[in-house]
């Protein structure tokens, strides 16, 4: 199936109030970023591609907390030609640039995240824990490809938590990170934005340091979502703070040395 691409080169207006709220809270929702008919067509393309490349065969009960949270398939734009227009869309990257307050953004990577029926919660975490980037100007777009209710596991955010920057716990997304950050969020008294109902093609955007989680999927339908991660052009590669950042430096930044511009062959400028 061919999904529509014309709208992907267009830009949309993001009002000042949304930008201000994003900068204060570290996250924002943008409704209708992908029009409903287009979202339905792209769901077919993206989910089929993701499932073709998912190597997960274990039943849910045999997986750890990370594995129970979702099926994760990264860099679909490199695996499937049909996916490229969606991941490289100027429309989405333009929103990321506007919210970050920068002129140009590059691609870090994409990932499909499918929370299966009965899938477990996504533990509290910071995305940028994994990213060796010397900048706070990083952002994740999270777009459900189906109408998603809180019962399916939509995103929960700790408002303002991005201001604390990197919180070193030495552990990736896990039951430990969830327990640690549950206490951290409570102790710092961050207001919580609970998961909201989102239509297919709506999107949330959050900064790399914004603490977030998602409940498990208590429904009989998969929560299918696509994410794209962006960062400000001009950022440098940072010295990895943990083994996960070193793995990312090699995988997504072409092994560029710390201090070099983060501008590898997998990191094209997507806006403007």
C-alpha positions as CSV (number, residue, x, y, z in Angstrom):
1,X,0.0,0.0,0.0
2,X,1.2,3.5,-0.8
3,X,0.6,6.0,2.0
4,X,0.2,9.7,1.1
5,X,3.3,11.8,1.2
6,X,2.3,15.2,-0.1
7,X,1.4,16.6,3.4
8,X,4.7,15.5,4.9
9,X,6.6,18.4,3.2
10,X,4.2,21.0,4.5
11,X,4.8,22.8,7.8
12,X,2.2,23.7,10.4
13,X,1.9,26.6,12.8
14,X,2.6,26.0,16.5
15,X,1.2,28.8,18.6
16,X,3.3,30.6,21.2
17,X,1.3,29.3,24.1
18,X,2.1,25.7,23.1
19,X,5.8,26.6,22.8
20,X,5.8,28.3,26.2
21,X,4.1,25.3,27.9
22,X,6.5,22.9,26.3
23,X,9.5,24.9,27.6
24,X,8.0,25.0,31.1
25,X,6.8,21.4,31.3
26,X,9.2,19.7,29.0
27,X,6.4,18.2,26.9
28,X,3.4,19.1,24.7
29,X,0.7,17.5,22.6
30,X,0.0,18.5,19.0
31,X,-3.3,17.3,17.7
32,X,-3.9,16.3,14.1
33,X,-0.2,16.3,13.2
34,X,-0.9,13.5,10.8
35,X,-4.4,13.8,9.3
36,X,-6.7,10.9,10.1
37,X,-6.9,9.3,6.7
38,X,-3.1,9.6,6.3
39,X,-2.6,8.1,9.7
40,X,-4.6,5.0,8.8
41,X,-2.6,4.5,5.6
42,X,0.7,5.0,7.4
43,X,-0.3,2.7,10.2
44,X,-0.5,-0.2,7.6
45,X,3.0,0.7,6.2
46,X,4.7,1.2,9.5
47,X,3.3,-1.6,11.5
48,X,3.8,-4.2,8.8
49,X,7.4,-3.0,8.4
50,X,8.0,-3.1,12.2
51,X,6.6,-6.6,12.6
52,X,8.7,-7.9,9.7
53,X,11.8,-6.8,11.6
54,X,10.9,-7.7,15.1
55,X,12.9,-10.6,16.4
56,X,10.9,-11.0,19.6
57,X,9.4,-14.5,19.8
58,X,9.2,-15.0,23.6
59,X,5.8,-14.9,25.3
60,X,5.3,-11.9,27.6
61,X,5.7,-13.9,30.8
62,X,9.3,-14.8,29.8
63,X,10.5,-11.2,29.3
64,X,12.1,-8.7,31.6
65,X,10.4,-5.3,32.4
66,X,11.8,-3.7,29.2
67,X,10.7,-6.6,27.0
68,X,7.2,-6.7,28.5
69,X,6.8,-2.9,27.9
70,X,6.8,-3.0,24.1
71,X,8.2,-4.4,20.9
72,X,10.9,-2.0,19.8
73,X,12.2,-1.8,16.3
74,X,14.7,0.9,15.5
75,X,15.7,2.8,12.3
76,X,12.9,1.5,10.1
77,X,13.8,4.3,7.6
78,X,17.1,2.4,6.9
79,X,15.3,-1.0,6.6
80,X,12.3,-0.1,4.5
81,X,12.2,2.3,1.6
82,X,8.5,2.9,2.1
83,X,9.0,4.2,5.6
84,X,11.5,6.9,4.6
85,X,9.1,9.7,3.8
86,X,7.4,9.5,7.2
87,X,10.6,9.5,9.2
88,X,12.3,12.2,7.2
89,X,9.1,14.4,7.1
90,X,9.7,18.1,7.1
91,X,6.3,18.5,8.7
92,X,7.2,16.7,11.9
93,X,10.8,18.0,12.1
94,X,9.5,21.6,11.8
95,X,7.4,21.1,14.9
96,X,10.4,19.7,16.7
97,X,12.5,22.8,15.7
98,X,9.8,25.2,16.8
99,X,9.4,23.6,20.2
100,X,13.2,23.5,20.7
101,X,13.6,27.1,19.6
102,X,16.2,26.2,17.0
103,X,16.5,26.8,13.3
104,X,17.7,23.4,12.2
105,X,17.3,19.8,13.5
106,X,18.9,16.5,12.6
107,X,17.6,13.0,12.9
108,X,18.9,10.8,15.7
109,X,16.8,7.7,14.9
110,X,13.3,6.4,14.7
111,X,11.7,3.5,16.5
112,X,8.4,1.7,16.3
113,X,7.0,0.9,19.8
114,X,4.2,-1.6,19.9
115,X,2.7,-2.3,23.3
116,X,1.0,-5.7,23.0
117,X,-2.4,-6.5,24.6
118,X,-1.5,-7.3,28.2
119,X,1.9,-5.7,27.8
120,X,3.5,-4.3,30.9
121,X,4.1,-0.7,31.9
122,X,6.9,1.3,30.5
123,X,9.1,2.3,33.5
124,X,10.0,5.8,34.4
125,X,13.1,6.9,32.4
126,X,14.9,9.7,30.6
127,X,15.4,9.1,26.9
128,X,18.7,11.0,26.8
129,X,20.2,8.6,29.2
130,X,21.1,6.7,26.0
131,X,22.2,9.5,23.8
132,X,25.8,10.8,23.7
133,X,24.9,14.3,22.6
134,X,26.4,17.5,24.1
135,X,23.2,19.5,24.1
136,X,19.9,19.8,25.9
137,X,18.1,20.5,22.6
138,X,16.9,17.0,22.0
139,X,13.3,15.9,21.5
140,X,11.2,12.8,20.9
141,X,8.0,12.8,18.8
142,X,5.6,10.0,19.9
143,X,2.7,9.4,17.6
144,X,0.0,6.7,18.1
145,X,-1.0,5.0,14.9
146,X,-4.3,4.0,16.4
147,X,-6.8,5.8,18.6
148,X,-5.1,5.3,21.9
149,X,-6.8,5.5,25.4
150,X,-5.0,5.8,28.7
151,X,-5.9,2.1,29.3
152,X,-3.7,1.2,26.3
153,X,-0.7,2.9,27.8
154,X,-0.4,6.6,26.7
155,X,2.4,8.8,27.9
156,X,2.6,10.1,31.5
157,X,5.0,13.0,32.2
158,X,6.7,14.6,35.2
159,X,6.2,18.3,34.5
160,X,9.4,20.3,34.7
161,X,11.6,17.3,35.4
162,X,13.8,18.3,32.3
163,X,15.3,21.1,34.3
164,X,17.2,18.6,36.5
165,X,19.2,17.4,33.5
166,X,20.9,14.0,33.5
167,X,20.0,12.0,36.6
168,X,22.6,9.2,36.8
169,X,21.3,5.9,38.2
170,X,23.6,3.6,36.2
171,X,20.6,1.4,35.1
172,X,18.6,1.4,31.8
173,X,14.8,1.2,31.6
174,X,13.9,-1.5,34.2
175,X,12.0,-2.2,37.4
176,X,14.9,-0.6,39.2
177,X,14.7,2.7,37.2
178,X,10.9,2.7,37.8
179,X,11.2,2.4,41.5
180,X,14.1,4.9,41.7
181,X,12.3,7.6,39.6
182,X,9.0,7.0,41.4
183,X,10.7,8.1,44.6
184,X,12.6,10.8,42.8
185,X,9.4,12.3,41.2
186,X,7.6,12.1,44.5
187,X,10.5,13.7,46.4
188,X,10.9,16.5,43.9
189,X,7.1,17.1,43.9
190,X,6.9,17.3,40.2
191,X,3.3,17.7,38.9
192,X,2.2,14.7,36.9
193,X,0.5,15.0,33.5
194,X,-1.5,11.7,33.2
195,X,-1.9,9.8,30.0
196,X,-4.5,11.3,27.7
197,X,-6.7,9.9,25.0
198,X,-5.1,10.6,21.6
199,X,-6.4,10.0,18.1
200,X,-4.3,8.3,15.5
201,X,-2.0,10.9,14.1
202,X,-1.9,13.1,17.2
203,X,1.5,13.4,18.7
204,X,3.3,14.2,21.9
205,X,6.7,15.8,22.0
206,X,9.1,15.7,25.0
207,X,12.6,16.8,25.8
208,X,15.3,14.2,26.2
209,X,15.6,14.9,30.0
210,X,11.8,14.9,30.7
211,X,10.9,12.0,32.9
212,X,8.1,9.9,31.5
213,X,6.4,6.5,31.7
214,X,3.4,4.7,30.4
215,X,1.0,2.2,32.0
216,X,0.5,-1.3,30.7
217,X,-1.9,-2.1,28.0
218,X,-5.0,-3.4,29.7
219,X,-7.0,-3.7,26.5
220,X,-7.2,-6.5,23.8
221,X,-5.8,-4.2,21.1
222,X,-2.2,-3.4,20.5
223,X,-1.0,0.2,21.2
224,X,0.9,0.9,18.0
225,X,3.1,4.0,18.0
226,X,5.9,5.5,16.0
227,X,8.6,7.7,17.4
228,X,11.2,10.0,15.8
229,X,14.0,11.6,17.7
230,X,15.6,14.9,16.7
231,X,18.4,17.2,18.0
232,X,19.7,20.6,17.2
233,X,22.1,20.9,14.3
234,X,25.5,21.9,15.6
235,X,25.5,19.6,18.6
236,X,28.7,17.8,19.4
237,X,29.2,14.1,20.3
238,X,29.6,13.9,24.1
239,X,31.9,11.5,26.0
240,X,29.7,8.5,26.8
241,X,28.6,8.4,30.4
242,X,27.6,4.7,30.4
243,X,27.9,1.7,28.1
244,X,24.5,2.4,26.5
245,X,25.7,5.8,25.3
246,X,28.8,4.2,23.9
247,X,26.7,1.6,22.0
248,X,24.6,4.5,20.7
249,X,27.7,6.4,19.6
250,X,28.7,3.5,17.5
251,X,25.3,2.6,16.2
252,X,23.7,6.0,15.4
253,X,26.6,8.5,15.2
254,X,28.9,6.4,13.0
255,X,31.5,6.1,15.8
256,X,32.3,9.8,15.7
257,X,34.8,10.8,18.4
258,X,33.6,12.9,21.4
259,X,33.9,16.6,20.6
260,X,33.2,16.1,16.9
261,X,30.0,17.5,15.3
262,X,27.2,15.0,15.7
263,X,26.6,14.7,11.9
264,X,27.1,11.2,10.7
265,X,25.5,9.6,7.6
266,X,22.5,8.5,9.6
267,X,21.8,12.0,10.9
268,X,20.5,14.2,8.0
269,X,19.2,17.7,8.6
270,X,15.4,17.3,8.4
271,X,14.4,20.9,8.9
272,X,14.6,23.3,7.1
